[in-house]
């Protein structure tokens, strides 16, 4: 659907996005909470495999969607590799750091995607102001890492002296998600339906992550109430239902406007981590996180100075801005 025929954000879209952001913010909490019963790597692999099967059945027999047969296998593999890498680092990182930290670090993805696209595509070159946003975000990342490390005690370190390693893995998950966004933008994946993109990510995630869980010994499963609840929540609510709803939203509403709402996800992730897991977040990390998100918001601005509606801009500028954001949104925080 052309962006000119998409609707502006209304009450339904706002409430739906709010619910989705809460769900996506809760996924790191669920993985962390059930980690002692079900290995995190096993959780993210099994949920991807089952959700991929459910998605395939729904797309073919319920939605009757036609997928693009011209999508190259190499591009599909790169898409799957980025998705698998993202959740490999999430699963590993949650063994060492807090769910609150992971929720924030994962959402550095748009920053890395913007820098990568600026290098890869001439039309995506960043302005001076946007490069200033990149610098601000990286300074925020440095503050979030270095200031707690210099302090005698960090809230993220409770229960693990390797919290800093978990934070690095969290940052790697953001880099992997950023790589996925770039693949969506510059390969034949850009011509695929959102559900087709999602299937490649989920199916590839299972194929790559399940052997990792077995080879690294992270295949522990104890059928407790918490373990089953976390697994079923991630399969049916996060990886299947919420991603399908998101695919529908980006077909109906202006993608650029939805992007702003998605940045509520890490906020809910931090809040839920504090309320449900009893985690605490230090002021240095909060300050660094605010710098990161301010920088990302500056980078995410269209490549022109006027804040006007895309419909009022020259068509090539509007298409460029919306195309970049739409491709970024397809991967979601979901899909992260």
N, C-alpha and C positions, 0 to 999 in steps of 0.2 A: 504494500500500500504506500503510495507516495506520501511524503511527509505533509504536503499541502492538504491532504484529505484526513489527516489525523486530528483528533480532538484535543483541545487544551485540557489541563488537569481539572477535574470536577470533584465533587464530594466522594463519589464512588471510588475514583482512582486514588484519592488521598487516603481514604480509610483502608483500601486494599493494600496500598504501599506500606502503610503503617503496620498492618498485620504481618506482611511479608518481612519487613525489617526486624520485627520482634522475633519471628521464626528464625531468620538467618542469624540474628544476634544470639539466639539460644543454642545454635548448633555446636559452637565451641564449648559452651557450658555443658551440654549433654555428653559430648565426647569425653571431657575432663571428668565429669561426675561418675561416669561408668568405666573409667579407665582401669580401675583395679579389678573389675569383673570381666570386661571384654577389652582386649588390647586395642588401643586407638587405631593402629594400622589395620587390624581386622575389621573394625567398625566401618572405616571409610571405604574399604574394598568391597565388603559384602553389601553395603547400602548402595554402592554404585552399580553392582551387578544386577541386583534385584530391581532397582529403579529403572535401569536400562531396558530390561525385559518388559516391565510394565509400560514404559514409554513407547516401545516398539509396537506392542499390541494396541495401545490407545491410538497412536498416530495412524496405523494402518487400518484398523477395523472400526474405530469410533469416529475419529476426526477425518478419516479418508484423505489424508494429506499426501501430496505428491512431492517426493524429495528429488533434489537435483542430481541426476545421474552423472553429471560432468564433474562432480567434486572429486579431485584427485586423491588417491589413497595416501600419497606422501603427505599431502596437506592435512588429511584426516588424522594421520599418525602424529604429525606435529601438534595438532590441536589436542589430541589425547595425551601426548607427552606433557604439554603444559598443564593440563588439568590434573594429571596424575602427580606431577611434580608439586603442584600447589598443595594437594592434600597429603602427599608424603611428608612435606615439611610441617604442615599443620599437625599431623598425627605425631610426628617425632617431637616437635616443639612443645606440644602440650604435656609431654612427659617431664619437662624441665621448668617451664614457665607457666604463668597464670593464664586462664582463659580470657581475662580482661586485656592483658598485653597482646595476646594472639588476635583478639578481635580488632584491635587498632592497627597492628602491624600488617595484617592481611590486606587492609584497605589502603595500603600505599601503592597498590597495583596501578591505578590510573596515572600516577606520577611516572613510573617506569615505562608504561605504555606510551605516554606522551613524548618522553625523551627518545625512545626507540623509534617511534613513528617520525619524529622530527629529523632523525638521522637517515631513516630509510626512504622517506617520501619528501620531495621538495615542497609540495603543496601543504605539508603539515609542519613546516618550519615554525618555530616559536618566536614570538616577539620578544623585545627586551623585557617588557613587563612580565611575560610568562617565564622567561629564564630567571627573573627575579623570584618568581614563585617557586621554581625548582630549587634555587639556592636556599630559600626560606625553609622549604620542606626538608632538605638534607640537613640543614642546621638543626631543625627540630628532631630529626632522627638521631643526630649526634648527641643532642641534649638528653633525649630519652634513654640513650645507652650509657653515656659517659657520666652524667651527674649521679645516677643511682650507684654506679660502680665505684665512684669516689667516696660515696657515703659509707659509713660503717655498717649500715643496715638498709636493706631494700625490701619493701613489701613483697616483691616478686620472688624474693629468695626464700620465703618461708617454705620449708620442706625440701628445698633443693639449693645446693650451693652453685649449681650450674644454670641458674636462671638466665644468665647472660647468653649462654649457648642456646637456650630455648628462644630467647628474643631474636638472636641471629637467624635461627631457623624460621621464625615467624616472618622476618624480613624477606627471607628466601621464598616464602610462600607468596608474598606480594610480588616479588620479581617474576615468579613462575606464572602467576595470574596475568601480570603485565605482558609476558611473552605470549600467552594465549590470546590476549586482545590484539596483539600485533599480527598473529597468524590469521585471526578473523578478518583483519583489515586488508592484508596484502596478498592473500592467496585465494584460491577458488572457494574457500570456505565462506567468503563474503557473499557468494551467490546462493548459499544454501538456506533453507528454511530454518527458523530458530529451533524447532524440534529436532531437525536433522543435526544441527550443531550440538545440541544437548545430548543426543544419542551417542555421537562420536566421543564426547567427553566422558559420559557415564560408562559406556562399554569399554572404552580404552582405559579408563581409570581402574576398572575391575581387572582387566587383563594384565595390567602392569603392577597394580598394588597388591593383589592377592598373592602372587609369588613372593613379593617382598615381605609380606607378613609371615609366610611360611619359612622363607630362607633366614629371616632375622629372629625367628623364634617368637614373634609377636602374634601368636595364634591362640592365646589363652582365651577361653570362653567359659564363663560360669553363668548358668541360667538363672540369675537373680532377677528380682523385679526391676531393679534399676538398670541392669544390663539389657533386658528385653525391651523395657520402655524406651531406652535411648536408641536402640537399634531400630525398633519399629517407627519411632518418631523420625529418625533420619531417613528411613526408606520411604515411607508413605507421605509424610508431611513435607520434609525438606527437599529431598532429591526428586520426588515425583510430583506431588500436588503443587507445591509452591513454585517450582520451576515452570510447570505448565501454565499456571496463572500468570507468571511473569511474561512468558512467550505471548500470551494473549494481550497483555497490557501494552507491550511495545508494538503490537500491530495496530492498536486502536488510538493510543495517545502519543503526544509529542515526546519523542525519546529524550530530547535535551532537558525537558522539564522533569521527567521521571528521574534523571540522573541526580538532580539535587536532592530528591527525596530519599534516594538510596543511601546517602551519606548519614542517615539516621541509624543505620545498622550497627556500626561500631559503638555508638552511644548506648544503644540498648544492650549490646554485648557486655559493655563495662558495667552497666547498672545491674543486669541480671547476674553477672559474675559475683558482684558484691552481695546481692540479696540472697542468691541461692547457694553459693559456694563459700560465702564468708570471706572472700578475697578483699584485699585492700590495695589501693593504688596510690603511690606516692606523688607528691606535688611536682617533682622534676619530670616524671613521666607524663603527667597531665599537661604541664607546660609544653613539653616537647611535642605531645600529640596535637595540641592546639596549633602549634606552628606548622606541623605537617599538614593538617587539614586546611589551614588558611592558604598554604602554598599550593595544595592540590586544587582548591577552588579557583585560585588565580590562573593556574595552568589550564584548567578545564574551560576557561572562558574562550569563546570563539576567537578566531584569529583576526579580529577587527575590533576597533575601539568602541564602536557604538553598541549599547546594550539593547538595541531595538529587537523586536520580535523577528525571528528568521523569515517570516512571510514578507516583511517589509524590506528585506535586504536584497541585493542582487542575487539572482538565482544560484550562480556558481558558488558564492560565499555561503549562502544558506545551506546548500547541499553539502558542502565540505564540512561545515560545522556539525550538522545533524548526523551525517554519515559516520564521522569519527565517534561521536557520543553513542550512537545507536549500536555500533559494533562493540564498543566497550561495555555497554549495558547488557548485551546478550549473554555475557559471561557472568554477570551478576554477582555478587556476594553471594552472593549466590551463585552467576552460577558459582559463587564462591562461598 
